[in-house]
Amino acid sequence: MKTPLIIEQHFHGAYGVDFNKADVSEIVSLASRLRKIGIGGFFPTLVTDSLENIKKQISVIKEASKQCKGILGIHLEGIFINPLKKGIHNPEHCLPLTIENYRKIEDDFIKIVTLAPELDEGLVKYLKSCGVKVQAGHCIGGGADVFEGLDGVTHTYNAMSPITHRGTSTALSALVEDNIYAEIIADGVHVSDDALKLFFKAKPTDKVILISDALPITYSDMRETVFADSVIYYDGDKATSGEGTIAGSTKLLPEIIGILGRKGLFKPEYIYNVYRYHGLEPEGELEWDENFNIIS
């Protein structure tokens, strides 16, 4: 099987590099390491943080993008989420979903914003007018009216109102709104196999976006780290807060694709989808063996 290089549109770092803390040289070095394992492009994802640090890291990431290939823009996950579905995010940094608040950190390198659409105060329409992809995540809102104008859903099932057989929910809308792209973390930890099967049955094939949501602790020697103002512990399988809340993944997409492939749930089109989502031309070529390991 041959595919283009992989694009990571949602991950917070790896090999000890944290996009909320890293300097230019660390990000440039990370980009090089990622390309060697088949990841040709990525959107550094910033977790909820102070406005001052987010502005600082936007500048750092932009500077790094001038020095290497592959940095495609910033995914802003946080600030505009619903504290009721905060996950490990620090709710002290959350702000109302207004244009005024967004302009405090606005930058043309922000390409994706995850937010809670049920709390929108005009921000969704403004982001769309700026060409930013808007995704529902860390939220409780659902239904066609709440999803109107959205492009996608962030890590389906996780940190959102769950599927219900009465009324609406974010997860239910993620599955039934065929025009919406939906991210999924298929690392074997965040979503059960049955829930994965339901997701892949419900979503049109061309609307599936595989993500890792990887943490800086991924592929490092660390067993704990501070992320999103919380101490995160890695037990060799999953990363959690001290309270047991699952944080991001500890695997990157090449490994996750291998897991999916061996379960019979992977389609090569999933790699192409993120290129289409962002209007990018497929780049490079990867060859996979029968066990879904990259061989070239």
C-alpha positions, 0 to 999 in steps of 0.5 A: 500500500502506498499513501502520501506523507501523513499530516498531523492536524492535532497534536501538542508535541512529542519527543519531549517538545511542548508547543506551549513551551518550546523555542524555535530550535526545538520545533525545527528539530522536531519537524525533522524527526517527524518527517523521518517517520512519515509525517510531512506536515503538522499543525502545532496545537496550543492548549488553553493557556494565558493570553501572554503565553499563547501570543508568545508561542504563536510568534515562536511557531511562526518563526520556526515555520520560516526555517523548515518545511512542514509547519502548516499553521496553528491549531488553537485548542482552548481559551474558547471551550466550555469549562464543563468539558474542560478535560485537562485544560485549565478553565481559569484561562477560558474566555467568552467566545467574542471577536474582541477576545479573539483579537487579543491573540489573532494571527493569520497563522492560526488555521484551526480553532476548537471552540464550544459553539453553544457559547458562541457570541459571534466568533464563529462567523468572524473566524469563517470570514477569516478563512479559519477552520472552526471545530466543535470540541470541549463542548456540550452543544449539538444539533444542526442549528448549533453546528451551522457554519462549523467545519469539523469536530475535535476528537470525537467522543472525547470531552463532549456531550455523549451520544444520546437516544433522546435530544441532541449532543455533540457526539451524536451530531458529529456522527450524523452531520455528513457535511462535517469533518470529524477527528478521531483518536484511534490509539486504542485508549481514547475510544473503544473498538465498538465506538470506533466501528460505529464512527467509521460506519456512520461517517462518510469516508471522506469526512474522517480525519485521523489525529493523534492528539499526542502529548509532549511526553510521547516517545520520550523518556519522561514518565511525568510532565506538567502540561496545561498546568497539570502534572501528567503521569504516563504509565506506559499505556496512557497519560492521565492527570493525578485525578485520572482524567485521560490526557492526550495520546502517547502515540503519533499517527504512523503508529495509530494507523498501524493499530487501525490497519491491524484491526481492519479499520483503516482506509488509505483515503483517511490520509488524503482527507486532511489534505482536502480539508485544508486545500493542500496537494498530497506530498511525498510517498509512503509505502506500508507493509502488510502489517501497516508498518512504514517501509519507505 
